[in-house]
Amino acid sequence: MDTIKMLVDGAWDAVWTVSETDSKSHPLKQLIVDKNSLNYYDISGGEIIARQQLEPVYHRNGIAYAITRECLLNKKSIKGDRTGALVIKGEYISIDTEWDLDLVEFILSRNNKC
């Protein structure tokens, strides 16, 4: 509901829920392998020595997307010119596979025993 409220109240084209990306997965720490040769995905990554040098980055977590009708039908996009970010803090599990569902069932069964 917060996503829809933000969309309407902020006059956004779209609002996405996002989560802060762990510094271990920061884009400047990503690598590519080409014919067994290791390189930085982004050449700026070579300048990063400590995680404290990294600016916070966010990834879409898929919890919610709110999009105006105009943005979706006229711009044919889920991200308009003005897209707001609703930052989600804390843990969540994205259920995309049977394994994810098994994990949730395990966590719920463990929590119910407490």
Stockholm file with secondary structure:
# STOCKHOLM 1.0

chainA/1-114         MDTIKMLVDGAWDAVWTVSETDSKSHPLKQLIVDKNSLNYYDISGGEIIARQQLEPVYHRNGIAYAITRECLLNKKSIKGDRTGALVIKGEYISIDTEWDLDLVEFILSRNNKC
#=GR chainA/1-114 SS CHHHHHHHHTTCSEEEEEEECCGGGCGGGCEEEETTEEEESSGGGGGCCSGGGCCCCEEEEEEEEEECHHHHHTSCCSSCSSEEEEECCSCCCCCCSHHHHHHHHHHHHHHHTC
#=GC SS_cons         CHHHHHHHHTTCSEEEEEEECCGGGCGGGCEEEETTEEEESSGGGGGCCSGGGCCCCEEEEEEEEEECHHHHHTSCCSSCSSEEEEECCSCCCCCCSHHHHHHHHHHHHHHHTC
//
